[in-house]
Amino acid sequence: MSSRRPSPSADGAVGRLAPLERPPWSPWGREYVNTPDRFIWGTRPSALAREATELTADGARVLDLGCGEGRDSVFLAEQGHDVVGVDLSLDGLRKAQHLAADRGVRVPWVCAALPDLPLRGPFDLVYSCGSIHYVARDARGALFARLRGLTRRGGHHAHVVFTERRIYREKSEVVHYFTPDELRDAYRGWIILRHEEGLIPCAQDGVRHVHSVETLLAERP
């Protein structure tokens, strides 16, 4: 099966949505297909997105990795930021596109699989909420190096990832759980603004459970 790559436009974003055929990195792409009229993650921003938007001045350039249905990308755009949303799922990005249109904001959407990032920097904020734990551990070093290279000095990163302290797999997903402090170790030499571990509730598969997570906000010196 051939793979069709989106072609970046002059500013690094994709001018139109294009399919990218890859082995699934998570089950959520299938869920987006099955729920065209419902946002499975809702349309309100995550707590991390609310916190992250306080890190940057108005008009910041923001990269949202694994943006899914777009709730955080759209929120960040509503705050006056210039946002690019990246996700592997074309169906998720279509839902994100509709949400952005309903909210009256413009967000370029890029269909790409991590760690591939057909983008040009620099960005003021690199953001991910529950996505980079789907990237294989042996590929994460290259991913973080790429993300650092896309970030201007004084810029920020904000991430939340699943850790191996509590393992719960939903819908046969393949998660490459972070080891404790792995995320913080990836930011040695940066200014750590907040770092903590915790638990978050979930029931996307119909069963109440929790995921152990690590949250990090950091500034590039």
PAZAPA-4460 file (N, C-alpha, C; in steps of 0.05 Angstrom, whole numbers, plus 32768, in hexadecimal, padded with zeros to 4 digits):
% residues 221
    n_x    n_y    n_z   ca_x   ca_y   ca_z    c_x    c_y    c_z   seq   type   mol
   8011   7FE8   8000   8000   8000   8000   8012   8019   8000     1      M     A
   800C   802B   7FEE   801D   8043   7FED   8015   8057   8002     2      S     A
   8028   8069   8008   8023   807D   801C   8022   8098   800E     3      S     A
   800F   80A8   8015   800C   80C3   8009   8013   80D8   801E     4      R     A
   8027   80E7   801A   8030   80FB   802D   8024   8116   8026     5      R     A
   801B   8125   803B   8013   8140   8036   802B   8152   802F     6      P     A
   8027   8165   801E   803D   8177   8016   803B   8191   8026     7      S     A
   8051   8198   8035   8050   81B1   8044   804E   81C9   8032     8      P     A
   803F   81DD   803C   803E   81F6   802E   8055   8207   8037     9      S     A
   8056   8220   802E   806D   8231   8033   8072   8236   8050    10      A     A
   805D   8236   8060   8061   823B   807D   8063   8221   808D    11      D     A
   8065   820A   807F   8069   81F1   808C   8050   81E2   8092    12      G     A
   8039   81EE   808D   801F   81E1   8092   8014   81D5   8078    13      A     A
   8002   81C3   807B   7FF6   81B7   8064   7FDD   81C7   805B    14      V     A
   7FDC   81CD   8041   7FC7   81DD   8037   7FAC   81CF   8037    15      G     A
   7FAC   81B5   8033   7F93   81A5   8033   7F99   818B   8041    16      R     A
   7F84   817F   804C   7F87   8165   8059   7F8D   8150   8044    17      L     A
   7F9F   813E   804B   7FA6   8128   8039   7FAA   810F   804A    18      A     A
   7FA1   80F7   8040   7FA4   80DF   8050   7FC1   80D6   8052    19      P     A
   7FC7   80CA   8068   7FE2   80BF   806B   7FDE   80A2   8075    20      L     A
   7FE5   808F   8064   7FE0   8073   806B   7FF8   8068   807A    21      E     A
   7FF3   8061   8093   8007   8056   80A5   7FFA   8042   80B7    22      R     A
   8009   802F   80C2   7FFE   801E   80D7   7FF4   802F   80EE    23      P     A
   7FDD   8028   80FA   7FD1   8038   810F   7FE4   803B   8127    24      P     A
   7FE7   8053   8131   7FF7   8057   8149   7FE6   8057   8162    25      W     A
   7FCB   805A   815E   7FB9   8059   8174   7F9D   8051   8169    26      S     A
   7F8B   804A   817A   7F70   8043   8170   7F5E   805A   816B    27      P     A
   7F67   8072   8171   7F54   8089   8171   7F4D   8091   8155    28      W     A
   7F5E   808C   8142   7F56   8092   8126   7F3D   8083   811E    29      G     A
   7F3B   806A   8126   7F23   805A   8121   7F0B   8066   8130    30      R     A
   7F0F   806F   8148   7EF9   807B   8157   7EEF   8094   814A    31      E     A
   7F01   80A4   813E   7EF8   80BC   8131   7EE6   80B5   8119    32      Y     A
   7EED   809F   810B   7EDE   8096   80F4   7EC2   808F   80FD    33      V     A
   7EC0   8081   8114   7EA6   8077   811E   7E95   808C   812C    34      N     A
   7EA0   80A4   8130   7E91   80B9   813F   7E92   80D3   812F    35      T     A
   7E89   80D4   8116   7E8C   80EC   8106   7E7C   8104   8112    36      P     A
   7E67   80FE   8121   7E56   8114   812B   7E5A   8119   8149    37      D     A
   7E6F   810D   8155   7E73   8110   8172   7E91   8113   8177    38      R     A
   7E98   8126   8188   7EB4   8129   8190   7EB9   8118   81A9    39      F     A
   7EC9   8103   81A5   7ECC   80F0   81BB   7EDC   80FC   81D2    40      I     A
   7EED   8110   81CD   7EFC   811D   81E2   7EEE   8137   81EB    41      W     A
   7ED7   813D   81DF   7ECA   8156   81E5   7ED6   816D   81D5    42      G     A
   7ECB   8185   81DA   7ED5   819D   81CC   7EE1   81B1   81DF    43      T     A
   7EE0   81AC   81F9   7EED   81BD   820C   7F0B   81B7   820E    44      R     A
   7F1B   81CC   8212   7F38   81C7   8213   7F40   81B7   822C    45      P     A
   7F57   81A9   8229   7F62   819B   8240   7F6E   81AF   8254    46      S     A
   7F72   81A6   826D   7F7F   81B6   8281   7F9B   81BF   8278    47      A     A
   7FA9   81AD   826B   7FC4   81B3   8262   7FC3   81CA   824D    48      L     A
   7FB0   81CA   823B   7FAE   81DF   8227   7FA9   81FA   8235    49      A     A
   7F98   81FA   8249   7F93   8213   8258   7FAC   821D   8265    50      R     A
   7FBC   820B   8270   7FD4   8213   827D   7FE9   821C   8269    51      E     A
   7FEB   820E   8253   8000   8214   823F   7FFC   822F   8232    52      A     A
   7FE3   8237   822E   7FDE   8250   8221   7FE8   8268   8231    53      T     A
   7FEC   8264   824B   7FF6   8279   825D   8014   827D   825A    54      E     A
   8021   826A   824D   803E   826C   824A   8047   827F   8235    55      L     A
   8036   8285   8222   803F   8294   820A   802F   82AE   8207    56      T     A
   803B   82C1   81F9   802D   82DA   81F2   8019   82D5   81DC    57      A     A
   8008   82E9   81D8   7FF5   82E7   81C2   8003   82E4   81A7    58      D     A
   7FF7   82D5   8196   8002   82D2   817B   8019   82BE   817A    59      G     A
   801C   82AD   818F   8032   8299   818F   802C   8284   817A    60      A     A
   8042   8279   816F   803F   8263   815C   8040   8249   816C    61      R     A
   802C   8238   8169   8028   8221   8179   8026   8208   8168    62      V     A
   8033   81F2   8170   8031   81D8   8163   8023   81C5   8176    63      L     A
   800C   81BA   816D   7FFD   81A7   817D   8001   818B   8171    64      D     A
   800F   817A   8180   8016   815F   8176   8000   814B   817E    65      L     A
   7FF6   813C   816B   7FE1   8129   8171   7FC8   8137   8179    66      G     A
   7FBF   814A   8168   7FA9   815C   8170   7F8E   814F   816F    67      C     A
   7F8C   8137   8163   7F72   8129   8163   7F5C   8139   8157    68      G     A
   7F46   813C   8166   7F2F   814B   815C   7F31   8169   815F    69      E     A
   7F48   8172   8169   7F4E   818F   8167   7F45   81A0   817F    70      G     A
   7F3C   8194   8195   7F31   81A6   81AA   7F46   81B9   81B5    71      R     A
   7F5F   81AF   81B9   7F73   81C1   81C4   7F7E   81D4   81AF    72      D     A
   7F82   81CB   8196   7F8B   81DC   8181   7F78   81F4   817D    73      S     A
   7F5E   81EE   817D   7F4A   8203   8178   7F4A   8216   8190    74      V     A
   7F4C   820B   81A8   7F4D   821D   81C0   7F65   8230   81BF    75      F     A
   7F7C   8225   81B8   7F94   8235   81B7   7F92   824A   81A1    76      L     A
   7F85   8243   818B   7F81   8257   8176   7F6E   826D   817F    77      A     A
   7F5A   8265   818F   7F47   8279   8199   7F54   828D   81AC    78      E     A
   7F6B   8285   81B8   7F7A   8297   81C9   7F8C   82AA   81BA    79      Q     A
   7F8B   82A8   819F   7F9A   82BA   818F   7FB4   82AF   8185    80      G     A
   7FB9   8295   8189   7FD2   8289   8180   7FD0   827E   8164    81      H     A
   7FE7   827C   8157   7FE9   8271   813C   7FF0   8253   813E    82      D     A
   7FDC   8242   813B   7FDE   8226   8142   7FDF   8215   8129    83      V     A
   7FF0   8200   812B   7FF1   81EB   8117   7FEB   81D1   8125    84      V     A
   7FD6   81C2   811C   7FCF   81A9   8129   7FD8   8191   8118    85      G     A
   7FE4   817E   8125   7FEF   8166   8117   7FE2   814D   8122    86      V     A
   7FD9   813C   8110   7FCE   8122   8118   7FCF   810E   8101    87      D     A
   7FD1   80F5   8107   7FD1   80E0   80F3   7FB6   80DA   80E7    88      L     A
   7FA1   80DF   80F7   7F86   80D8   80EE   7F79   80EE   80DD    89      S     A
   7F74   80E8   80C4   7F66   80FB   80B3   7F4A   8100   80BD    90      L     A
   7F3D   80EC   80C7   7F21   80F0   80D1   7F21   8102   80EA    91      D     A
   7F35   80FF   80FB   7F38   8111   8112   7F3C   812D   8109    92      G     A
   7F4D   8131   80F5   7F52   814C   80EB   7F3A   8158   80DD    93      L     A
   7F2A   8148   80D0   7F11   8153   80C5   7EFE   815D   80DB    94      R     A
   7EFD   814F   80F1   7EEC   8158   8107   7EF8   8172   8113    95      K     A
   7F13   8173   8115   7F20   818B   811F   7F1B   81A3   810D    96      A     A
   7F1B   819D   80F3   7F16   81B3   80DF   7EFA   81BE   80E3    97      Q     A
   7EE6   81AD   80E7   7ECB   81B6   80EC   7EC9   81C6   8106    98      H     A
   7ED7   81BD   811B   7ED6   81CB   8134   7EE2   81E7   8131    99      L     A
   7EF8   81E9   8123   7F05   8203   811F   7EF2   8216   810F   100      A     A
   7EE5   820B   80FB   7ED2   821B   80EC   7EBB   8225   80FD   101      A     A
   7EB1   8213   810E   7E9A   821B   811F   7EA3   8231   8133   102      D     A
   7EBC   8230   813C   7EC6   8243   814F   7ED1   825C   8142   103      R     A
   7ED2   825D   8128   7EDB   8274   811A   7EF9   8279   811B   104      G     A
   7F09   8264   811C   7F26   8267   811C   7F32   8256   8105   105      V     A
   7F4A   825E   80FD   7F57   8250   80E7   7F6F   8241   80F3   106      R     A
   7F70   8227   80EE   7F87   8216   80F7   7F90   8205   80DF   107      V     A
   7FA9   8207   80D7   7FB3   81F4   80C3   7FB6   81D8   80D0   108      P     A
   7FAC   81C4   80C2   7FAD   81A8   80CC   7FC0   8198   80BB   109      W     A
   7FD2   8189   80C8   7FE6   8179   80BA   7FE2   815C   80C1   110      V     A
   7FDE   814C   80AC   7FDA   812F   80AF   7FF6   8122   80AE   111      C     A
   8000   811A   80C5   801B   810E   80C6   801D   80FD   80DF   112      A     A
   802E   80E9   80DE   8033   80D7   80F5   804C   80E0   8103   113      A     A
   804B   80E0   811E   8063   80E5   812D   8074   80CC   812C   114      L     A
   808F   80CF   812A   809D   80E8   812E   80A2   80F9   8115   115      P     A
   8095   80F2   80FE   8098   8102   80E6   808A   811D   80EA   116      D     A
   8098   8133   80E4   808D   814D   80E6   8094   815E   80CE   117      L     A
   8083   815F   80BA   8089   816E   80A1   8083   818C   80A6   118      P     A
   8092   8198   80B8   808D   81B4   80C0   80A7   81C3   80C2   119      L     A
   80A4   81DD   80C2   80BB   81EE   80C7   80B5   8200   80DF   120      R     A
   80C9   8204   80F0   80C6   8216   8107   80CD   8232   8100   121      G     A
   80D2   8243   8114   80D0   823A   8130   80B4   823E   813C   122      P     A
   80AF   822E   8152   8096   8231   8161   809C   823C   817C   123      F     A
   8088   824A   8187   808A   8255   81A2   8081   8241   81B7   124      D     A
   806F   822F   81AF   8065   821A   81C1   8062   8200   81B1   125      L     A
   806D   81EB   81BC   8069   81D0   81B1   8059   81C1   81C7   126      V     A
   8042   81B5   81BF   802E   81AC   81D2   8025   8190   81CA   127      Y     A
   8021   817F   81DE   8015   8165   81D9   8006   815C   81F2   128      S     A
   7FEE   8151   81EE   7FDE   8148   8204   7FD6   812B   81FE   129      C     A
   7FE6   8118   8209   7FE0   80FC   8206   7FE5   80F1   81EA   130      G     A
   7FFB   80F9   81DD   8000   80EE   81C2   801C   80E2   81BF   131      S     A
   8031   80ED   81CB   804B   80E3   81C5   8052   80C9   81D2   132      I     A
   8041   80BF   81E4   8046   80A4   81EE   803E   808F   81D9   133      H     A
   8034   8096   81C2   8030   8084   81AC   8048   8081   819A   134      Y     A
   805C   8092   819F   8075   8091   8190   8088   807D   819D   135      V     A
   8093   806B   818E   80A5   8056   8199   80BC   8063   81A8   136      A     A
   80C4   8056   81BD   80DA   8062   81CE   80F3   8066   81BE   137      R     A
   80FA   8054   81AC   8113   8058   819D   8111   806E   8188   138      D     A
   80F9   807A   8184   80F6   8090   8172   80F2   80AB   8180   139      A     A
   80EF   80A9   819B   80E9   80C2   81AA   8100   80D5   81AC   140      R     A
   8119   80CA   81AD   8130   80DC   81AE   8131   80EE   8196   141      G     A
   812D   80E2   817F   812D   80F2   8166   8115   8106   8166   142      A     A
   80FE   80FD   8170   80E7   810F   8171   80ED   8127   8183   143      L     A
   80F7   8123   819B   80FC   8139   81AD   8112   814C   81A1   144      F     A
   8126   8140   8194   813A   8151   8187   812E   8163   8172   145      A     A
   811B   8157   8162   810E   8166   814D   80FD   817C   815A   146      R     A
   80EE   8176   816F   80DD   818A   817C   80EE   81A1   8188   147      L     A
   8105   819A   8193   8116   81AF   819E   811F   81C1   8187   148      R     A
   8126   81B5   8170   812F   81C5   815A   8119   81D6   814E   149      G     A
   8100   81D0   8152   80EA   81E0   8148   80E2   81F6   815B   150      L     A
   80EF   81F8   8172   80E7   820B   8187   80FA   8222   8189   151      T     A
   80EF   823B   8189   8100   8252   818B   810A   8255   81A8   152      R     A
   8120   8262   81AC   812B   8267   81C7   8116   8277   81D7   153      R     A
   8112   826E   81F0   80FD   827A   8200   80E2   826D   81FC   154      G     A
   80E1   825B   81E8   80C8   824D   81E3   80C2   8237   81F7   155      G     A
   80AA   822B   81F6   80A2   8219   820A   8098   81FE   81FE   156      H     A
   809A   81E9   820E   808E   81CF   8208   807B   81C8   821F   157      H     A
   8065   81BB   8218   8052   81B2   822C   8048   8197   8223   158      A     A
   804C   8182   8234   8045   8167   822D   8038   8159   8245   159      H     A
   8025   8147   823F   801C   8133   8252   801D   8118   8244   160      V     A
   8029   8104   8252   802D   80E9   8246   8025   80D4   825A   161      V     A
   801E   80BC   8250   8019   80A5   8261   8033   8099   826B   162      F     A
   8034   8091   8284   804B   8084   828F   8044   8067   8296   163      T     A
   8059   8057   829B   8055   803B   82A1   804D   8034   82BD   164      E     A
   804A   8049   82CE   8041   8043   82EA   8026   8036   82EB   165      R     A
   8014   803E   82D9   7FFA   8031   82D7   7FF6   802B   82B9   166      R     A
   7FF3   8012   82B2   7FEF   800B   8296   7FD3   8001   8292   167      I     A
   7FC5   800E   8280   7FAA   8006   8278   7FA7   800C   825A   168      Y     A
   7FA3   7FF7   824B   7FA1   7FFA   822E   7F84   7FFA   8225   169      R     A
   7F7D   800F   8217   7F62   8012   820D   7F60   800A   81EF   170      E     A
   7F4C   7FFB   81E8   7F46   7FF5   81CC   7F5E   7FEA   81BD   171      K     A
   7F6E   7FD9   81CB   7F85   7FCC   81C0   7F9B   7FDF   81B6   172      S     A
   7F9C   7FF6   81C2   7FB0   800A   81B9   7FCC   8001   81C1   173      E     A
   7FDF   800B   81B2   7FFB   8005   81B8   8008   801F   81C3   174      V     A
   800E   801F   81DD   8019   8036   81EA   8036   802F   81F2   175      V     A
   8048   8041   81EC   8064   803E   81F4   8067   8050   820D   176      H     A
   8060   8044   8224   805E   8054   823D   8079   8060   8244   177      Y     A
   8078   8079   824E   8091   8086   8257   8099   807A   8272   178      F     A
   80B2   8076   8276   80BC   806E   8290   80BB   8087   82A2   179      T     A
   80BA   8084   82BC   80B9   809B   82CE   80D1   80AE   82C9   180      P     A
   80CC   80C7   82C6   80DF   80DC   82C2   80EC   80DC   82A6   181      D     A
   80E3   80CA   8294   80EE   80CA   8279   80E9   80E4   826B   182      E     A
   80D1   80EF   826F   80CA   8108   8262   80DC   811F   826C   183      L     A
   80DF   8120   8286   80F0   8135   8292   810C   8133   8288   184      R     A
   8116   811A   8287   8132   8116   827E   8136   8120   8261   185      D     A
   8121   811F   8251   8123   8129   8235   8127   8147   8234   186      A     A
   8123   8155   824B   8125   8172   824B   813C   817C   825D   187      Y     A
   8150   816C   825F   8168   8175   826E   8174   818D   8260   188      R     A
   817B   81A1   826F   8185   81BA   8264   8170   81CF   825F   189      G     A
   8156   81C7   8260   8140   81DA   825E   8138   81E3   827A   190      W     A
   8128   81F9   827B   811D   8202   8294   8103   81F4   8298   191      I     A
   8101   81E4   82AD   80E9   81D5   82B3   80D6   81E7   82C3   192      I     A
   80BF   81ED   82B8   80AC   81FF   82C5   8099   81EF   82D7   193      L     A
   8091   81D7   82CD   8081   81C5   82DE   8086   81A9   82D5   194      R     A
   8088   8197   82E8   808B   817B   82E3   807D   816C   82F9   195      H     A
   806B   815A   82F2   805E   814A   8307   8052   8131   82FB   196      E     A
   804F   811D   830C   8041   8104   8304   8026   8104   8312   197      E     A
   8013   80F5   8306   7FF9   80F3   8311   7FE8   80DE   8303   198      G     A
   7FCF   80DE   8309   7FBC   80CB   82FE   7FA5   80DB   82F1   199      L     A
   7F9B   80D2   82DA   7F84   80DE   82CE   7F6F   80C9   82C9   200      I     A
   7F55   80CF   82CE   7F40   80BC   82CA   7F38   80BA   82AC   201      P     A
   7F2E   80A3   82A4   7F26   809F   8288   7F11   8089   8287   202      C     A
   7F01   808A   8272   7EED   8074   826E   7EE6   8073   8251   203      A     A
   7EF9   8078   823F   7EF3   8078   8222   7EEB   805C   8218   204      Q     A
   7EF3   8047   8226   7EEB   802C   821D   7ED3   8022   822C   205      D     A
   7EC6   8034   823C   7EAE   802C   824B   7EB4   8021   8267   206      G     A
   7ECE   801F   826E   7ED6   8016   8288   7EE5   802C   8296   207      V     A
   7EDD   8033   82AE   7EEB   8048   82BD   7F07   803E   82C5   208      R     A
   7F1B   804E   82C0   7F36   8047   82C6   7F47   8060   82C9   209      H     A
   7F60   805D   82CF   7F72   8075   82D1   7F8B   806F   82C1   210      V     A
   7F97   8084   82B8   7FB2   8083   82AB   7FC5   8093   82BC   211      H     A
   7FDD   8088   82BF   7FF2   8097   82CC   8000   80A9   82B7   212      S     A
   8004   80C2   82BF   800E   80D5   82AB   8025   80E5   82B7   213      V     A
   8035   80F0   82A5   804A   8103   82AC   8045   811C   829C   214      E     A
   8045   8133   82AA   8040   814D   829D   8059   815E   82A0   215      T     A
   8060   816B   828A   8078   817C   828A   8073   8196   827A   216      L     A
   807B   81AC   8286   807C   81C6   8277   8099   81D0   827A   217      L     A
   80A5   81D7   8264   80C1   81DE   8264   80C6   81F6   8251   218      A     A
   80DB   8205   8257   80E3   821C   8246   80FE   8218   823B   219      E     A
   8101   821D   8221   811C   821B   8214   812D   8233   821C   220      R     A
   8144   822E   8228   8155   8245   8231   8162   8253   8219   221      P     A
***
